[in-house]
Amino acid sequence: MSIAISLVALSLSVVSLAWQAWSWKNSGPVIKVNVSNAVTDAVTGTAEHYVVVEAVNKGRAAATITGWGFGMPDGGNVHKMVPLRISDPIPHRLEPHSKATYFIEGDALRDVHRDRSIPFNKMRPWVDLASGKRVQCKKSVPLKD
């Protein structure tokens, strides 16, 4: 009987420890970066293709986005010097469970692809946080070579 009680107590302790670890991991900002394609006429009045970088805060604390762009395999980066008006501002305070969206013309990335011979599947979107951390997207730019 005492062995059964000990096993139940041990099991509950392990569950409690796992719950505390998960809670601690998610107590601050948890930023995920996504990338997709979009077509909109909001910038020029004519439908154009854009690549969209979205930062989502899945955590319980706010973070501040201080920059965004695309990492290249040669160590360089591509980013918008003059942001499009449909993009969220930089810096941007990203509250818990909210998102920020940034747009770049698809043609701008096609120019980089053509001029620097960088395949689209090697271009990785990222956002920089005020904490000094850079969060990269797991996916590459959704364009075809």
N, C-alpha and C positions, 0 to 999 in steps of 0.2 A: 504493500500500500504506500509506504513512504517513497518507494522508487517512482511510482506513478505520479505522486504529488511533485516530486523533484523534476520529473520530465515535463509536466505541465508548467511549472514555474520557469524552467529553462526555456521552453518554447515561447512563453509570454515575454520573457526577457529579450529573446532574439527579435521578436516582432516589434517590441518597443524600441529597441536599438535601431532597427531598420527604419521605423517611422521617424525617429529623431534625425537620422542621417538624411533622409529624404527631405524633411522639413528644413533642415539647416542648408542643404544644397539649394533649395528654392526660396530661401529667405531674402536674397538680394535680387538684383536684376538678372534675368536669364534671357539673353538676346539671341534670336535666331534670324538668319538672313536668307531670304528667298529671292529668286530671280524668275522673271517671266517676260513674255512679249505682250505688247498692247498696241492697239491702233486707236488714235484719237485725233480729233480736229480741234482740240482745245487750245493749241498753241498757235497754229497758222490759219485756222479756218478750213483747211483742207486735210483730209484724213492722211495721217502719216504713221509710219511704224516706229515704235519706241521699245527699248529694253527697259524693264522696270526692276529696280532693286527695292525690296521691302524689308524693313527691320521690324521685328515683332518682339515685344517684351512679354515673355511668359512668366516672369518672376513677380515678386511681391514688393519690389522697390523700383523707384524711377532711375533712369540712366540718361545721360546727355550724349547725343550723337554730335560729333565735332567734324566729321568728314565721311566721305564715301567714294567709292570708285571700283576699279577693276584691276586686280593684280595680274601681271604678265609673267611668263616663265623666265624672262631675262632679268627679273628683279624690278622692272619698271612698273608704273601704274598709269592708268588712264582715268581721268575724272573731269567733270564739268567745271570749268572755271567760272562761267556765267550760268547760274542755275536756271532751269526752265521754270516759268511761273506756276506750272502744275506740280512741281516738286515741293515737298515740305522744306521749310527754311533750315539753314545750318547756322549756328548750333540749334538743335532741337531737343527739347526735354521729352523723353519717351516715358510716359507714365506706365504703371503696371497694366498689363492686359490691353495695351494699345499698340498702334503701328505707325511707322513713318514710311513714306513712299517717295522714291527718287527716280527720275526719268532721264534717259539719254537717247539721242536719236540713234536708231539702228544703223543709219548710214555712217555715223561717226565710228562705230565699232567695225563696220565693214572696211572703212578706210584704214584703220589700224591693222586689220587682218591682211589687207592688200599691201600696204606700204611696208610693214614690218614682218610679213610672212608668219604671223602668229595665228595658229589654229584657234577657232572659237572655243574648242573644248579645253583649251589651256588658259582661258580668261576666267578668273574667279572674282566674283563680286565680293566686296567687303564694306564694313562700316567701322569707323573709329569712334571710340567712346572717350569721354572726358577722363576716365580712369586710366587712360593710356593703353587700354586693351583694343586690339583689332579683332573683329569677329568676321570670319570668312564664311561664305556660302559653301555648302557641300557640293552644289551643282555648278556647272559652268554656264557660260552664256548660251541661251537656247537658239542659236543660229547654226546654219549648216555651211560647211566649207565648200 
